[in-house]
Amino acid sequence: MSEDVRSMKSGTSRRGGSTARIAGRAGRRVATVAAALGALAAVSAGLAPSAVADDVQSKQWYLDAMGAKDLWKVSTGKGITVAVIDSGVSSASKSLSGNVLQGVDVTGSAGGATDDFDGHGTTIAELIAGTGAGGGIKGVAPDAKIIPIRTRLSTMKDESAKEKGDTTAKAIRAAADSDAQIINMSFGSDFPSDGGLEAVKYAESKGKLLFAAVGNEAEKENYIGYPAKYPGVVGVSAVDKTGQVGKFSESGNYVQLAAPGLDIPVWCNNDFQSHCMGTGTSVASAITSGAAALIWSKHPTWTANQVMRVLIDTAGRDWPKSKPSKYLGYGLIRPARNLLHGEGSPGAGDINPLTNEKTTAGSTSGHTPSASVPASSQPPKSTSGGETSAAGSSAKSSDDNDQLWIVLGAVAAVVVLGGGVFAVVRARRSG
């Protein structure tokens, strides 16, 4: 089966007279050529068309790069639940058998939360919590649980749906009211949703940790993506096997972290018959949600703020934490730095490290938050700076001896991702 990349284009939500792109730019995923001919709206980021004909898990290069087998000796995500706001999560997924809890469908269309109208949501869920059963995708946190929140994305063709507009805010509130500690949003829109900011604030007040894809249109217009743009949401960009940020990966002050997002196995479509190689910030967001689940499972008394702060503290970068990159934010996720080496200060449980604002929520699990540390240990809000590096420039982490992210580069040279050296496109944020 051939592969191509398509963008889930406009839904019916409108703001300011323009149709919002509800999902696809941040959710770039593969499809069959036949589907792509009807829906192609973005070009592949340099990927040769090809379906995955052999073992899917052998294609999950980032698991080896992260040292997942060693991580799973310490944490598998047990006790953590992730709400996946997406196209639904298929109940037929063998890799998710036993890991999918009762969900919510806010679309008002036929079916329910475990009916995936696109195939995208099931891919995202498996990347987070798949067990790999049946030759499926192995998740970063294979013992975590998934709560599917089916929302209306632009690939939804059911015109009989009661909710024909943007259901993002409604979906976020449903996820906030669930038992999930983490909310993953692998979709995006040019414009904020009606009630979207309020829904995010509500989720924060309930102690949730929110991740979102930043979008895939950097080579075209680099639009301001929501929900990644909302304050308090962790926007995730995508890097390849060498640690170089994808040319498509959108940039801006709302990029907080970076994660693998190129050449990743995904379901080709919603018939779930074959996998293709996919690219996009959607998968990067999912992988980051999985990493957060591992850390939170290891430290169940932490709050969302503390998990987020440790992800920031341990991220691979060669620039000051006080001046995050507009391409990679605070850097490349490295959960092993905390899980295997105990690095990263959780800090204050009631201070959001992205905004430095006090939050009202404690731990979603009902545990007492860990003791606070001085506010000086918290990364400040983004600051200005004009330094810009060209594509392919080298960036080092604070620990050149870190061997936790080792992969083969494009010329078969060993590269230490997030440890010794990884190639990036980066620039200081402008505000």
N, C-alpha and C positions, 0 to 999 in steps of 0.2 A: 504494500500500500504506500502510495506517495504521501509526502508531507508538505504542508505549506503553513503559513502563519496567517491568522485572520484576526481582525479586531472586531469586538462586539460593539457595533455602532449605536446609533441613537435610540433611546427609549422614547417615551411620550412625555416625560417631564420637561417643562419649559421654564426658562427664567430669562427675563430681559429680551424675549423674542427669539432666543436661539435654542435649538434642541440640545439638551444635555446628553453627553456620551456617558451613559450610566455605568458601563462596566468594562468595555473591551480594551481601552488603551492601557489600563493597569493590568488587565487580565489577558494579555496576548497569549494565545495558546495555539496548538496545532489543530489542523482539521484535514479532512480528505480533500483532494484536489477538486472533487465535485462540489463540495460545500464551499470551498474557497472561491470558486468561480462565481458563486452567487453572493458571497459576503466579503470578499477580500477588500480590506480598506487600509492595510499597512503591509509593507514589504518585510520579508524575512531579514533578520539581522545577520546575514552572512551564512545562513545554514543551508546545507545542501539537502534537497528533498529526499527523505528516506524514512521508512517506518522501522520500528525496532523489531527485528525478527528473532532475536535470541533473548537470553535471560535479562529481564528488566533490571533486576537488582545489580547486575554487573555494570550497568550503565549509570548507576547512582554514585558517580565519582566523589561527590562531596561528602558522603558518609565515611569513606576511607580518609579523605582529607581532614575531616573533623576528628578522626580517631573514635568513631562512634562505638566500636566494640568495647573500647576501654571506658567510654562514657557510660555505657549501659551496665557496666559492673557497679557503677555508683548510683545511677538514676535512670529510670526508664519512663519517667513521666507519670508514674502511678499516683493516683489521688488528685490529679489535675484534669480539669475539663476545659475544652476549647470550643467556643461557639464559632461555627463557620458560617458567616453570612455570605451566601453565594446562590448558585443555581439549584441547590438541593444536594443531597448526598444519597447515592443509590443504595438501597437496602440489599442489593444483590452483590455488593462488593465483598469478596471473600477476605480480602486483606483487612477489612474493617469489621468483620464479624465479631460481635460481642463488644465492640468499642463505640457503637453509635447509640446514643440515648434518644429519648423522645424529643422531637424538635418542634419548630413552629413554622408555619407557612403564612407569610403576610401578603401573598400575591392575590389571593381570592380566586385562583384558577383551579382547574381540575388537578387532582392528585394531592400530594402533600409534601412534607419536608424531606421524605426519603424517596421522592421521585425527582431525579435530576434531569431537567429539560435540556441541558447543554453538555454535561460531562465534566465541566470545569470544576464544579463544587466537589465532586467525588475525588478528582485528582488532588485538589487542595487538602481535603480531609486525609487522604492516604499519605501525602507528603508529611503531614503532621503526626498522625497516629496509626498509620498502616502497620500491620504485623508482618506483611510480606506473604501471607498465606495464599496459596493458589497461584504463586508466581507473580503476585501483585507488587505494588510499590511498597517499600519498607519506609515507615515513618521515622522521623528523628526521635520522636517520643512514643514508642510502640505500645506503651501501657496507658497512655492518656486516653481520655474519652472525648467524644465529639458530640456536640449538640448542633444539628443542622438548622439553620434559619434560612428558609428559602425566600429570596427576595426577587423582585422583578428586574431582570437585567435585559439589555437590549436584544439578546438572542431569543428571548421568549416570544413565541409566535402565537400564543393563545390569546386571541382577541376577545374571548368570552370572559376573561379575567375581570373581576370586579374592581381590582386595583390596577388601572392602566397607566398610572403615572409612576413617579419616583417613590418607591417604598423604602428608601434607605433609612430615614429617620425612624420609621415604624420598626424596621428590622433591628436597628441598634438598640432601641428600647426593649424589644423582645429579648435580645441577647443579654441586656443589662438585668432584666428580671429573672433570668435563668440562673442555674447553679454554676455556670461557667466562670472561671477566674480570668480567662484570656478570651479576647474577641479578635478573630482574624477577618480582615476585609480585603480580599484580593480583587478589587474592582475600583473604578474611579469615574469621576465626572468632571467636566470643565467647570461646573458651577456648583455652589453649595446647595444642598437639599433644603427644602423648606422644613425648618425644625431640626436640621442636622446638627448644628452646633449645640443646641439645647439637649439633644439626645446624647451627644458625646459627653457633655457635662453630667448628665444624669448617670451614664455608665461609670464615669469617674467617681461619682458620689457613692456608687455601689461597690467600689473597690476593684473595678475591672482594669485589666491591662490591654490596651487596644493597639493592634498593628494593622497597617494598611500598605498596599502597593502604591508606589509613587507615580507609576505610569510609564508608557513605552513610546512616547512621541517626541523624544528629545531632538531627533534629526529633522523634525517637521516644525513644530511650534512650541514645544516645551511648555505646555499649558499648566496652569495652576490646578493641581489635582486634589479633589475631595473624595473621600474623607481624610486622606493623608495630610491635607493642609490644615485641618482643624487643630487648634492648640490642644496638647495632651495626647494626641494620636502619634504613635511612632511610625514615621514614614520610612519604608525600606527600599533601597535601590539594589540593582543586580550586578554581580561580577561573574567572570568566567573562571575557568580552571587555573589560570595564571594569576587571578586576583585583579584583572583589569576590568574596570567598569564597562558595562555594555554601552555601545554608542547610542542605543535606543533609550537607555535608562534616564528618566527625567531628573532634573536637578533644581535645587532651590533651597531656601531656608527651612523647608519642611522635611528635608531628607535627614534622618536621624541615625540610621544604621545601614550597613550593606551586608548582603548575603549571596550565596550562589544562586544564579538565575539563568544560566545559559547551558544548553545541551543537557536538559533534565528530562527523564522519561515522564510522559503524561498520557492520559487516555486520549485517543485520537478524536473521539466524539462520544455521544451518549448511547451508542450501541454496545460499548464496552467489549468490543471484540479484539482490539489491538491497541498497542501503545505506539506513540510517536515521540520524537525528540522535540521538546518544547523550549521556549525561551521567553522570559518576561519577568517583570517585578512581582507578578502574582505568586510565582513559585518561591521567590526570594522572601516574600512576606510570610508564606507558609512555613518555610524552613526556620525563619526567625521565631515564629510562634512555637514551633517544636523545641527550639533551643531554650526558650523562656520556660516552657513546661518542664524541661529537665531540671533547670535551676530551681524553679519553684517547688518541684517535688522533693528535691534535696533539702530545701529550706522552707518547710510548710508554714512556719510562723511569720515569714516575711510578708510584707504588703506588696502591692503592684509597684509602688514607687521604688521599693528596695530592689526588686527583681530588675526593674528597668535601669536603676542606677548601676547595678553590677554588670549588666550587659554593656553599658556605656564605659564603665571603668576598665573592663577587660577587652574591649574592642581593639583590634590591631590598627595602628595609625602611626605616622611619623610627624604629625602636626600637633600643636597644643590642643588639649581638650577644650580650652576656653575659646578656640577659634575653629569650630567644626567646618569640615569641607562641605561645599554645596552639592558635591557629587556623591560622597560617601558618608556624610554626617560625622559621627564620632568614630567611624571606622568599621572594619569587618568583624562580624560576630565571632567570638572564640569562647564557647561555653566551657571548654576544657580548662581554661585558665582558672575558673572558679571551682568546677567539679573535681578536678584532679590536683589542683595546686592551692586551692583555698584563697585565690586572689579576688580582689574587688570588695570595696567597702559598701555594705548595704545602706548605711547612712540613716537619715531620719525617715521613719515610716510614713509620716504625714506630710512630707514635702515632695512635690512633683519635680524630678530632676530636669525635666524639659522646660518648665516654666518658672521653677523656684517658688511656686505658689503653694500655700498650705491647702491640703485637701481634707475633707471631712471624714473620708472612709478609712477604716483600718483594714485588717486582713479579711478577705472574703471567706476564709475558712473558719473564722471565729477565734483564731489564736491571737495571743497578745503579740504585737509587733516587737521586733528586736529593738534593743536600746539604740537611741540616736547617737550620732556623732556630730561634731561641730559642723556648722553650715559651710565652712570653708572647704569641706571635702566634696561638696556638691558642684557639678559642672554648672557654670553660669549660663544665662541666656546667651543666644548667639551675639557675637560682637563683630564689628566691622573689620575689614582688612582687605587689602587689594592684591595680595600675592596670588598669582595664577601660574600653574605648571602646565606644560603641554602634554598631550596624550602620550602614554607610555612612559611617563616619568616614574622613577622608582620611589617607593615609600616604605619606610621601615617602621616596625612597631617599637615599643619601648623596651622590648626584650629580644635581643638578637639571638638568644639561645633557645628560643621557643621552637620546638620541633613538632608542634601539634597539628599544624596544617601543612602537610607535605604532599605535593602533587606533581605530575609531569607537565611541564610547560609545552608550548607549541613546538619547540624544537627539541623535545625530549630531554630538556635539562631539568634538574630538580629545582623546584622553587618552593620557598617556605612562605606559605600564605599566612599573612597576619603574624608572622614570626620574624624571619630574617628580612626578606624582601618580597614585595609584590607590586606589580605595575598598576598604576592608577591614572585616571584623569581626575584632577582635583583642583579646587580653587577655594579660597576663603570666601565665606559668605559675605554678602555686601550689606547685611543689616539684620 
